[in-house]
């Protein structure tokens, strides 16, 4: 076994420098979910089927959308920094690399919070009443495609994902954008 494989085995599933922020994000996401699910479970049937309740689950979706744009910004910045157009622009590349490091550091914690809001959005939509229309079907498809993303993200830390995290993330991003804007 080479030294890289031994180092990967010893570090655990999540690297030490990211572990604290991932744990904090999981605690915050779980707290938000429990609080909101408790509130949703106490609503009456007339409230659940009212026009006002639509704003509630749309707000969960909007919060998830904002968080997901931040999560996807990491990949956009990664592509932009590799552009041939920026070869002679050392100052611009230096600033972009600073922003890229910030986006990389917060990619996983913000993604965990986004998943919490997506779950709340999904639960609220089903409580309101699921209709077989384009918007709900595209949302359900994007949710199904989202399921392997965090799992392959864990494998990504171990360098065992064979780019599944990126591939399933891009597929989710496309379906998510269709769901959000069409």
C-alpha positions, 0 to 999 in steps of 0.5 A: 500500500502506498503512503497516499492510500495509508494517509487516506485510510487514517484521516476518516471520512471527512478531513479534520479541517472540514469536520467541525464545520460539517458537524456544525452544519449538520446540527444547524440543518437538523435543528431547522428541520425539526423546528419547521417540521414541528410547525408544519405538523401543527397546521390545520387542513384548511391552512395546508390547502390555502394559498397562503401555505404556498408561500411557506413551501416556496420560501423553503425552496427559495432558501434552498435555491440561494444556498445551491447557487453558492454551492454551484459557484465553486464549480463555476469559479473552478472553470473560470480560473482555468480559462485561457483568457485569464492566462496573463491576468495574474492579479485577477487569478489571485483574487479569483483563487481567494474567492475559490478557496472561500467557496471550497471551504463553505461548499459542504456546510452550505450544501448540507443546509440546502439539502435541509431546505430541499427536504422541508420544501418537499415535505411541505409540497406533499402536505399541500397536495402533490399535482402531476404537473411539469413543476412538481414532476421536475422537482421530484426528478431533481430530488431523485437525482440529488440523492446520490450527490451527498453519498458520492461526496463522502466518497469524494473525500476518500478519492473513491467516487470516480467523478460521480459527485461531479456528474450527479451534481451537474445532472441535479443542477440542470434539473434544479434549474429547470424546476426553479425557472420554468 
